[in-house]
Amino acid sequence: MSNRHYVSNSHESTQMFKSSLFEKLSKVHFSVPLFLYIPVIAWCCWTALFVEQSGVILWALCVAAGLFVWSFVEYVMHRFVFHFEPSSKWGRRLHFIFHGVHHDYPNDALRLVLPPSVSIPLATGFFFLFKSFIPEVYFYGFFAGFIAGYLFYDISHYALHHFNFKARFWKKLKKHHMMHHYADATRGYGVSSSFWDKIFRSDFQK
């Protein structure tokens, strides 16, 4: 993927759909995922601890496993799904809708977190996928961690584009993501962590 495309510094974006309904569905305030998924995380934790009675230690380990798996899924989806550019006209159009618009308008405040029309089907799909092979005593803690990882990714993505940080961790993370946008879009695919970029050698050279 080249860096030849247009990049706007505006906090607003371009219209993507002729349909006003589709246009509204493509935009979302950054707080919406919090209202949607914090209850899901809480329900999963309650089910793990009080229904499945997994115990605090096992629950914590499962949550950690879910966070870890999410970090890998985040990297894979960003690198191989969001940055896949088909050669067909419709393929390029789909790429622009799902991710290209974000690279052209990186500061658009209403297209920095996944809209519910995308995140809910994805979360539902992952729920049934993991539930199909993970025993329930482990599953609910795991899925709580997985969704918590997604939520951290979504909210931190918004923050990286709109907040100024003093803490070293956040400054380093913001630099990593800004380099993905403004230096080389073929590197730096991790948003909430640069761990997998280091593992797969897609990090930026120092």
C-alpha positions in Angstrom: 0.0 0.0 0.0 1.5 3.3 -1.0 1.3 6.6 0.8 0.2 8.6 -2.2 -3.4 9.1 -1.2 -5.1 12.3 0.0 -5.0 13.0 3.8 -7.2 15.6 5.4 -6.4 17.4 8.7 -10.1 18.2 9.2 -12.1 16.7 12.1 -14.9 16.1 9.6 -15.1 13.6 6.8 -16.6 13.0 3.4 -20.0 11.7 2.6 -19.7 8.0 1.8 -23.3 7.0 1.1 -26.2 8.6 -0.9 -28.6 7.0 1.6 -29.0 9.2 4.7 -29.7 6.1 6.7 -26.5 4.4 5.7 -24.5 7.6 6.2 -25.8 7.8 9.8 -25.0 4.2 10.4 -21.4 4.8 9.3 -20.8 7.4 12.0 -20.7 6.9 15.8 -19.8 8.8 18.9 -16.7 7.3 20.6 -18.8 6.7 23.8 -21.2 4.3 22.2 -19.0 1.2 22.5 -18.7 1.9 26.2 -22.5 1.8 26.7 -22.8 -1.3 24.5 -19.9 -3.5 25.7 -19.3 -2.7 29.4 -22.6 -4.5 30.3 -21.5 -7.4 28.1 -18.1 -7.6 30.0 -19.9 -7.3 33.4 -22.4 -10.1 32.4 -19.6 -12.4 31.3 -17.6 -11.8 34.5 -20.7 -12.4 36.7 -21.5 -15.6 34.8 -17.9 -16.8 35.1 -17.7 -16.1 38.8 -21.2 -16.8 40.1 -22.8 -19.2 37.6 -19.8 -21.2 36.4 -18.0 -20.6 39.8 -14.7 -20.6 38.1 -12.9 -19.0 41.0 -11.0 -15.7 40.9 -7.6 -17.0 39.9 -9.0 -19.1 37.0 -11.2 -16.2 36.0 -8.3 -13.8 36.0 -6.2 -16.2 33.9 -9.0 -16.5 31.4 -9.5 -12.8 31.2 -5.7 -12.4 30.5 -6.0 -15.1 27.8 -8.9 -13.2 26.2 -6.9 -9.9 26.2 -3.9 -11.7 24.6 -6.0 -13.3 21.9 -7.8 -10.0 21.1 -4.4 -8.3 20.6 -3.5 -10.9 18.0 -7.0 -10.6 16.3 -6.6 -6.8 16.3 -3.3 -7.1 14.5 -4.4 -9.7 12.0 -7.7 -7.8 11.1 -5.9 -4.5 10.7 -3.1 -5.8 8.6 -4.7 -8.4 6.5 -8.4 -7.4 6.4 -8.5 -3.6 6.7 -5.4 -3.0 4.6 -6.4 -5.5 1.9 -7.0 -3.6 -1.3 -8.8 -5.6 -4.1 -8.2 -4.5 -7.6 -11.9 -4.4 -8.6 -13.9 -1.2 -8.5 -16.3 -2.7 -5.9 -13.4 -4.1 -3.9 -11.8 -0.7 -3.8 -15.1 0.8 -2.8 -15.5 -1.6 0.1 -11.9 -1.0 1.2 -12.6 2.7 1.3 -15.8 2.2 3.3 -14.2 -0.1 5.9 -10.8 1.6 6.3 -9.6 3.7 3.5 -11.8 6.6 4.6 -10.0 6.6 8.0 -6.6 7.0 6.3 -7.9 9.8 4.1 -9.7 11.5 7.0 -7.8 10.3 10.1 -9.2 12.9 12.5 -12.9 12.4 11.6 -14.3 12.3 15.2 -17.3 10.2 14.2 -15.4 7.4 12.2 -12.8 6.5 14.8 -14.6 3.6 16.6 -16.4 0.8 14.9 -20.1 1.5 14.4 -22.5 -0.9 16.0 -23.6 -2.1 12.6 -20.1 -3.6 12.3 -19.1 -4.3 15.8 -22.2 -6.2 17.0 -22.2 -8.8 14.2 -18.4 -9.2 14.7 -18.8 -9.6 18.4 -21.7 -12.1 18.0 -19.7 -14.1 15.5 -16.7 -14.3 17.8 -19.0 -15.2 20.7 -20.4 -18.3 19.0 -17.0 -19.2 17.5 -15.2 -19.3 20.8 -18.2 -20.8 22.6 -18.2 -23.7 20.2 -14.8 -25.1 21.5 -14.0 -23.4 24.8 -15.6 -25.0 27.9 -18.0 -22.7 29.7 -16.0 -22.6 32.9 -13.2 -20.9 30.9 -15.3 -19.2 28.2 -17.0 -16.4 30.0 -13.8 -15.1 31.6 -12.1 -15.4 28.3 -14.8 -13.6 26.3 -14.9 -10.8 29.0 -11.1 -10.3 28.4 -11.6 -10.5 24.6 -14.3 -7.8 24.6 -12.4 -5.7 27.1 -9.4 -5.8 24.7 -11.6 -4.7 21.8 -13.1 -1.9 24.0 -9.6 -0.7 24.9 -8.6 -0.7 21.3 -11.6 1.3 20.2 -11.4 3.9 22.9 -7.7 4.2 22.7 -7.9 4.6 19.0 -10.1 7.6 19.4 -7.8 9.0 22.1 -4.6 8.6 20.0 -6.1 10.8 17.4 -7.6 13.5 19.6 -5.8 13.6 23.0 -2.4 14.9 23.9 -0.6 12.7 26.4 2.1 13.2 29.0 2.5 9.6 30.1 5.4 7.8 28.4 3.2 4.7 27.5 0.6 6.8 25.7 3.1 9.1 24.0 4.9 6.1 22.6 1.7 4.4 21.5 0.5 7.6 19.8 3.8 8.0 18.0 3.5 4.4 16.8 0.0 5.0 15.4 0.7 8.4 13.9 3.7 6.9 12.0 1.3 4.3 10.6 -0.9 7.2 9.3 1.7 9.7 8.2 5.0 7.9 7.6 4.3 4.3 6.3 0.9 2.7 6.2 2.5 -0.7 5.5 3.9 -0.8 9.0 2.7 -0.3 12.6 -0.6 -2.2 12.4 -1.0 -2.6 16.2 -3.1 0.1 17.7 -3.5 -0.8 21.3 -0.1 -2.4 21.4 3.0 -2.7 19.2 3.8 -6.2 20.5 2.7 -8.1 17.3 4.5 -5.6 15.1 7.7 -6.5 16.8 7.0 -10.2 16.6 6.1 -10.1 12.8 8.7 -7.4 12.0 6.2 -4.8 10.9 7.4 -2.3 13.4 9.1 1.0 12.5 12.9 1.0 12.3 14.5 3.0 15.1 
